[in-house]
Amino acid sequence: MQKVGYIYDPVYLKHDTGENHPENYRRLISIQEHIKPLIDNLILIKPRKATAQDITMVHDTYYPQEIMDLCSGGGTYLDPDTVCSTGSYEAAVYAAGAGLEAVDKIKEGTVDRVFCAVRPPGHHAEEAKAMGFCIFNNIAITARYAQKQGYHKVFIIDFDAHHGNGTQRIFYEDDTVFYFSTHQYPFYPGTGSADEKGKGKGYGFTYNVPLPAWTGDTVYEDVYSTTVPSLINKFDPDIILVSAGYDLHRDDPLTNLMVSTEGIGKIVEYILKSSNRPFLFMLEGGYNLEALGESVKLTIEKMLTV
C-alpha cells in the first residue's frame, strides 16, 4: 500500500459563501463523511498558513493585502461568482498552505502522495484577479514552492470540467512547468482551445484537450491512457500536481459532461500509472455532494493501491 497523506482542516469551513452558493462548506463535509472508512490507512496532515511571500510567488505583490482588506471589511463579491466573507482570507491562506505542507512531507519521505481537501479552490485565480469561486491559485503556488524545494520540473494535470485559465496564464511562458487540461469547451471561462500552446520559451508546454458537452468515459479514458503518459514521459517531471475538479461527473449541476464515478476512478488510475514520481492532488470543483464524496473516496482508494 502507498504512503498517502490527507490534508484537511475545519478552517476551510470558515469560507462562508452562503447556503445557496454551489461552492459551499457542505462540499467538504460530504468528503469527510465519505472517506471515513479510509482514514486509518491515511497519514493525516494539518495545513500551514501560506505567507504573503508564498502567495506572491505567483500573485502580484499587492494582491494578498487587497484580499485581506476586502474580507476583514465584512466580505463582498470579488466577481459575479466569487464571494469572500470575514473568514475567507484565513481559509484561503490555509488552502494555499496545504500544498506547501504537502510538498515538505513528500520531500522528507513521510508520504509519496497527498490529497488536499481544501477550499476555496484555486485554478481560475489569476495574478491579481479572483474569479470562478477561486481566490488564490493553490496549485500554482504549490508548483513554485515545489521548484524551490528541488522539484525543478513540474507537470500539472487539470481534469476539472472548467479550464484552469489562471494556472495556464501564470505558466504560459514557462518551460519548467507543463500544464495539461481536459475540459468542457466552449464553456466558462472561455479559454482552453487546442491552439493555446504557450508562448516564447513556454511554447509547447501548454496542452489543452477541449471536449464538447456530453463527452463521457470512453473519450476520457482514451486521453488519459495514451496522451497523458506520452506527455509525461517526454517532459520527465520531478513531481506531478493534479487539479482535481470533480464537476466532470455526469450528475454535476453546473456542467454538461457525462463521466461516471467509475470513469473518474479510471482517470485517476491512468494518472497514477503514468509515472513513479510523487503525486499531489488539490481539490478544485465538484458540486453534486454525493458524486463529489464518492469520487474523492475512489480517488484516495486508487492513490492507496495503484
Buried (B, 14 or more C-beta within 10 A) or exposed (E): EBBBBBBBBEBBBBBBBEEEBBBBBBBBEBBBEBBEEBEEBBBEBEBBEBEBEBBBBBBEEEBBEBBBEBBEEEBEEBEEBBBBBBBBBBBBBBBBBBBBBBBBBBBEEBBBBBBBBBBBBBBBBBBEBBBBBBBBBBBBBBBBBBBEBEBEBBBBBBBBBBBBBBBBBBBBBBBBBBBBBBBBBEBBBEBBEEEBBBEEEBEEBBBBBBBEEEBBBEBBBEBBBEBBBEBBEEBEBBBBBBBBBBBBBBBBEBBBBBBBBEBBBBBBBBBBBBBEBBBBBBBBBBBBBEBBBBBBBBBBBBBBEB
